[in-house]
Amino acid sequence: MDFVVPYLLYPGSHKGASPIYKLGDYFAATNIRDIEDNLEKALKQDYDLIMIGGLPWDYFKTEFQDSILAKVRQGCGLVYVGLRQENEMFPALQAYSGLKNAIPKKESEHFLTQGVPFEFLPAEPIHQFRAQSGTLASAGAAPYLSIGNYGKGRVLALTYEALFGRFKSAAGLTPNLPDSYENRAVPFEIYYAMLAKAAQFAAGKTPTTLFEKCDLSEKNGKLEISLQLNNHSAAQSTWELTLRDRYMQVRQQKNEAVNLKQGIQDIRLTMPSASFAGMRLLSIIVRNQNGEVINSGSWAVREQENTTRLEKLEIDKKDYENGEQLHFSARLEGGDFTQLQVKAELIDSYERTVASRLFAATSTLSGQLKINNALPARFYRLQLSLWDNEIEVDRLNKEFGVLPSKESRLWDDYEPGTWMTDDGTRFYLWKEQAQLMRKLRLRTLIANWRPMDHDFPIRYNFNPTMLHHVGLGRCSEPVEYAETGDKMLLQRKPCLSNPEFLERIKEDYRQIGKNQHKFGLRFYWMGDEQSLTGYGGTPIDFCFSEHCLFEFRNFLKLKYDSLAKLNQEWQCEFETWEEVLPFTKDEIWQGQGEKIAGWADHLEFMDGRLQNVVASATSSGRLSDPEAKFSISGTQAPTAYGGMDWWRQMKVFDGLMNYYSGGQHELQRSFKPDGDYMPWEFGYSSKGGILGYKIWKTLFLGYKGIMGFCYPSLVNPDWTLPAAMADSLPHLKVLSTGLGKHYLNNLHSQADIAVLYSQASIRAAFIEKRRDEHRLLREKLILLLRQAGASFDFVSYEQVEQGILQQGRYQTLILPDSSALSDLEVNAILGFAAAGHRIIAVAEPGRLQQNCRKRQENPLLELFAGNQHVLIPEIDTSFIEAQSYLEAEENRNLVIKELELWRRILGAESFKDTLKNPLLNGQTAVGLEYCTRFDSNGNPYFGVISKSPRLQDLQLRLPRKAHVYNAVNGKYYGKTDRLELPFCDALPLLITQLPRKISLASLKLRNGTLTVKLNQKLDSALRVQVFRPDGTEAEAYEYNLLLKKGTAQHHIPFVESDPAGTWRILVTEVISKEQKELSVKR
């Protein structure tokens, strides 16, 4: 059977189809008009068959409906899967009444029902019609498979539900079958066969050899098959007979040559039977002498009488922890089982038997097995099988969950991840989808649909997460406020100070932690693109609710000694605390800056409200799940509004799936260096070399992974890879196979430059209508310091107040538009300067108090009277603009001039361990970004990336002569202090200088423990791969192993189900890529 199948994705009126804009190569590049144009073009061509998969008829515009009807009237066949509306092509199907679960059954013999084992089909949601005629199969009282004619065309309707997903947003051709049944297979292939028959019939392409009738019987261990055929012509044929059990596992197979005769022909065949409890399945494939399939079919083989079977299996609870004992009981029924045995096996989610026991078969039995697994398996099944000598005659399963050991769940490696969307993949394809995703190196999954963020990763060994919002979704400004200007209407919903709301959040997270602790989630996902106001920190002066005003006044009582002090700072005359109301931005602008403290203090308080809500939720969650981690995605740039004070937020979040806007990524990693960061830096429409820049930057910043938005943009509907994924994969493979683990665990930065993060100054810039200027200055400094090769951290206003500048870590402090500072900050800065350290300020620092009131005298100005400290009076962000086109000579010159200025200002000491005077094609390099780290021996690692796609010759001068490697590809350059190599965005560098050339000195395996030694006491990592005797890789045993001081040990957790024979262990050192292997017999 040959099919030419043009297909297209059609969202119709967007009533339920998957958003087209997410799809890989077409991400954000197509719209509904493009799709409709494609359908219009497709319908101008002639087809033997049109198949509609799940889409309701009214999704199509009237002109498309008319075109389809016309084609069918003229003889084109039509198969309508998931018919859910009355339709003129199917006049016999009337009175539609919704969905109802029912089990399909055959009503009459027909090509479409012969060879289809309806007895194997499960209950499904069926669209309910009343049928007048043409019903070949039914489900309950409703038609299931109906045929008819419309004009010259054959039409066929299958009425099972074919829409899928959380919002029924994915149309398709198959019903919503589960991932698995405990004690039978998911019969998805039967639906494929039924669809193939439907296509043949409707297109008028039925086979020339037809099955008319089939009778089956079993006698004396033989299966007797009586078939009646109707052959178009005589021919030689080969019949492939396969007998499967209810789990679709092959029990018997036989091939037999058959001479086909023209016309009606009776054929009798026999094959060995298979004594297995429950219904079995006989499949027959008929091939002609050229090996082509001329027909196929399957028939149910019913269970024999008095078959011995396992009737019931129970376990003592649903969820366990690694190391616990599982207790079970079972009951047997049927014939004589006194000579039989029962085997109990614990099978983990890697399909390994981790424990087993044999029992003599009795009518009732019980036992226990210990769960002991070094791998992070969260999903298990207890498999109880009944054996007659060497023949398995029945099997029962019981599925359950296990909390893996804490050690196996440790997050100490680089992990790519993605967002699984609401439509997802049909559950019965999960196993195949998981295989693909593992090849793509994806490990951590988020979703806003429970099966995809929870069930799927637990079953197939990905890191599960759980979405539960914390009330920080975007809020709009009340319409009534815009109409009246009454600021008392500026009340956020929900109000973050409302005691009922806070208690509900706490109770939610207490309960969630209690329910989810047993799964060992990677993290709890608290929401996406959260804000007190709107995206990007929309300036809305929330919140004037009674609860917020009460808490705000308490906040002010702590900040100011008395109401008199508040009145002095706010320039007000409140007589009681109950009269105190904050001011809005509009009031400050209208008053030309008067009472500014009453506005700034309110924003500071609201920043604290966001922190308080998150802290309340996370602390409550940890009461039930002490190991819980909490994260959000789609983080917003630091702004005056929205609660985007990243110093405060990093106190309460364990990690982030962050954006980079506003330089927030450098703030976040500075404030929580060990945070679990996975920025959204691949997917979308990114493709080509720029992905090298984006992906490697996440590692060089010390992030634990990267997120790709979103799964439909990474994997096409036919499971091929769009450019977004194909171009990312080479980089993700390198980072996730050991080098990322080495970088994250063995290397550290030595920043000697501190850059002040001042939330008060962000507020000041906003109210002075300089919001973007302030943000761009921060972005400029980040990029400038990276391109200069300097190592730096941001330090927060609170850290400065608490003495971080006096700890001796930093030699230079940069104050970028730090206009609003507290007295404690000012004194700390003066002390830092008095200790002989350098201050560099862009724009006058400290001209305002922390509450944005003008400071009467500014002692910081005295620092810049001499030559030790530097004040750059004007804010110039043209450096950022120049980056957009560095090929322009004026932009290039501007960047070079700015870099030279800052290198001179910062001083040679800040660059003593950096790359010297890099050249591109013989000219001063621009557009390169550097990250420098060191191992425990002080050996340097220089990360170099660029956004430029242009392949150029890069010349580097290193700080000293040593043995040089590029750890990205393992290339060794000998002992040198100079390099010349090709470079562009797709070719990132991680250059290291080591005292000796790397060599794997020894590799040993004893009692399952692998010991590896290098030729030197070097920190590194190893990629360990294990191969079975048949040469296939045992992916469950792949591991990234840290080397400390040149040595490492790792236990390979072989289990009893691993096949006997010679296994091969391959070890790859991640810097040099040198490999060594050994063999071991099991």
Protein Blocks (a to p, Z undefined) as FASTA:
>chain_A
ZZdddddddekjopopccfklgmklgokacfklmmmmmmmmmmpccfbdcdehiafklpc
fklmmmmmmmmmnopacddehiabdcfklmmbghiebjaddddddfbdcfklgopafklp
ccddddddddfbhpabdehjbcfbdcddehjbccdddfbdfbecjkopagcfbdcddfbd
fkbccfkklmmmmmmmmmmmmnopacfbdcfbdcdddeehiacdddddddfbdcdddddd
ddddfkopafbdcdddddddehjddddddddddddedjdddddddddfkopafbdcdddd
dddehiacdfbdcdfbfbdcehiacddddddedddfklpccddddddfkopafbdcdddd
dfbdcdddddddfbfcfbdcddddddehjacfbdcdddddddddfklmpccbdcdddddd
fklpafklmmmmmmmmmmnopabdcdfbfklmmmmmmmnopacdddddehiaccdddfkl
mmnopaklmccdddfkbmklmmmmmmmmmmmmmmmmmnopabdcebehiafkbghhiacf
bdfbfklmmmmmmmmmmmpmbfklmmmmnopabfbfklpccddfklmmmnnopaklmmmm
mmmmmmmmmmmmmmmmmmmmmmmmmmbccddehiacddfehoiafklmmmmpgbdcddfe
hhlmmmmmmmmmmbccdddfegjjbgcjllmmmmmmmmmnopabdcdddfklmpcfkopa
cfklmmmmmmmmmmmnojmmmmmmmpccddfbdcdddfklmmmmmmnopmmmmmmmmmmm
mmmmmmnopacddddfklmmnopmmnomambdcdehilbccfklmmmmmmmmmnopacdd
ehjehkacfkopacfbafklmmmmmmmbccdfbacfklmmmmmommbmklmmmmmmmmmm
mmmmnopklmmmccehiaeehiacehiacdddddfkopacdddddfbfbdcddddddfbd
cddddfknopaebjafbdcddddfklccdddddfbdcddfbdcdeehiacdddfbdcddd
dddddddfkopacfklgccdddeehiacddddddfklccdjdddddddfklopacddddd
ZZ
